[in-house]
Amino acid sequence: MASDAPNEASVLRGELAEGRIATLTLNRPQRKNALGPEEWQQLSQALHDIARDPTIRVVLLRGSGGAFSSGGDLSSMPERIAWPLAVRTQQLVRDAKVIRQLVELDRPVVAAIEGPCMGAGLSLALACDLRIAAEDAMLGAVFHRVGLSADFGLSWLLPRIVGPSRAVELLLCADVLSAEAAKQCGLVHRITPTAALREQSEAWCLRLAAGPPLAIAASKRSLQRALTSDLDDQIEWEAQVQAALGKSQDVGEGIAAFFAKRAAKFSGH
């Protein structure tokens, strides 16, 4: 569905810290940043561009107008569910490419969650590496409330984050959790006062942007790989990665900074 504001994209991209941090802002505040095919495609293109830009070290994903995302755009849903089965399936698979892009991006992604984060909006947030929530945030896998099941990777992401037992309860009961309850079960990592969400999420991104890009990319990949690897295989993988990182300029800089008792300045080389 088209953006609600004339000539304005429904996903806005910006930059912070001399371009080291890319910001992606869902920009349909009139509909609480509901997600339709246009929004998914704009996100996909933005992530494609970010992946090709080596100067970007961190991505910050947030919503406008006091909401992260209310989920799938129900206003245009009747039109889409009327499509032939094969067409609808292809469209969903195409749009869900965003989830894979986020998971596979070799840089950390921080989700700043304010207000509603529901359905496919929750899928989007869970595909990010780190999640900080405002005190007014509300999170829910509420697909069953409209007779649908999980999509956009939620059935893969949710049990990996909160565990299989809790994931069953959240999906089948379609409960909406407060920020505090979401933190208790692992859906979010941090909570901040609503008025401080922007400042705190950007500060977290700045801290990550100062870290070693090569090591961060390797750690993100290692943690994902560990979910499907046995111990011996993972130890071998870690050894290969560690040996390769040892040849990098960043490790030399990190060791020199340690002995000089100063902050390291990592270049990503």
NORVENSUL-V960872 format. One record per backbone hydrogen bond with DSSP energy under -0.5 kcal/mol. CO is the residue of the C=O (numbers start at 1). NH is the residue of the N-H. If there is no record, write none. Layout:
BEGIN
co = {CO | CO}
nh = {NH | NH}
END
This chain:
BEGIN
co = {5 | 10 | 12 | 14 | 16 | 17 | 20 | 20 | 20 | 21 | 22 | 23 | 24 | 24 | 25 | 26 | 28 | 28 | 29 | 31 | 32 | 34 | 35 | 36 | 37 | 38 | 39 | 40 | 41 | 42 | 43 | 44 | 45 | 46 | 47 | 48 | 50 | 52 | 53 | 57 | 58 | 59 | 59 | 60 | 61 | 62 | 64 | 69 | 71 | 72 | 73 | 74 | 76 | 77 | 78 | 80 | 84 | 85 | 86 | 87 | 88 | 89 | 90 | 91 | 92 | 94 | 95 | 96 | 96 | 97 | 98 | 99 | 100 | 101 | 108 | 109 | 109 | 110 | 110 | 111 | 111 | 112 | 112 | 113 | 114 | 115 | 116 | 116 | 117 | 118 | 119 | 119 | 120 | 121 | 122 | 123 | 125 | 130 | 131 | 131 | 132 | 133 | 134 | 137 | 138 | 139 | 140 | 140 | 142 | 143 | 143 | 144 | 151 | 153 | 153 | 154 | 156 | 157 | 158 | 158 | 158 | 159 | 163 | 164 | 165 | 166 | 167 | 168 | 169 | 170 | 175 | 175 | 177 | 178 | 179 | 180 | 181 | 182 | 182 | 182 | 183 | 190 | 192 | 193 | 194 | 196 | 197 | 198 | 199 | 200 | 201 | 202 | 203 | 204 | 205 | 206 | 208 | 211 | 212 | 213 | 214 | 215 | 216 | 217 | 218 | 219 | 220 | 221 | 222 | 223 | 224 | 225 | 225 | 230 | 231 | 232 | 233 | 234 | 235 | 236 | 237 | 238 | 239 | 240 | 241 | 242 | 244 | 245 | 248 | 249 | 250 | 251 | 252 | 253 | 254 | 255 | 256 | 257 | 257 | 258 | 264 | 269}
nh = {8 | 27 | 25 | 23 | 21 | 20 | 22 | 57 | 58 | 16 | 60 | 14 | 26 | 62 | 12 | 64 | 31 | 33 | 32 | 34 | 70 | 36 | 73 | 40 | 41 | 42 | 43 | 44 | 45 | 46 | 47 | 48 | 49 | 50 | 51 | 52 | 53 | 54 | 56 | 108 | 22 | 61 | 110 | 24 | 112 | 26 | 67 | 118 | 35 | 74 | 76 | 78 | 80 | 81 | 82 | 83 | 88 | 89 | 90 | 91 | 92 | 93 | 94 | 95 | 96 | 97 | 98 | 99 | 100 | 101 | 102 | 103 | 104 | 105 | 59 | 129 | 130 | 61 | 112 | 113 | 132 | 63 | 114 | 134 | 68 | 138 | 68 | 69 | 140 | 121 | 122 | 123 | 124 | 125 | 126 | 127 | 128 | 111 | 189 | 190 | 113 | 192 | 137 | 179 | 117 | 177 | 119 | 142 | 145 | 146 | 148 | 147 | 154 | 156 | 157 | 158 | 160 | 161 | 161 | 162 | 163 | 163 | 167 | 168 | 169 | 170 | 171 | 172 | 173 | 174 | 141 | 177 | 139 | 182 | 183 | 184 | 185 | 186 | 187 | 188 | 186 | 133 | 135 | 196 | 197 | 200 | 201 | 202 | 203 | 204 | 205 | 206 | 207 | 208 | 209 | 210 | 211 | 213 | 216 | 217 | 218 | 219 | 220 | 221 | 222 | 223 | 224 | 225 | 226 | 227 | 227 | 228 | 229 | 234 | 235 | 236 | 237 | 238 | 239 | 240 | 241 | 242 | 243 | 244 | 245 | 246 | 247 | 248 | 252 | 253 | 254 | 255 | 256 | 257 | 258 | 259 | 260 | 261 | 262 | 261 | 266 | 249}
END
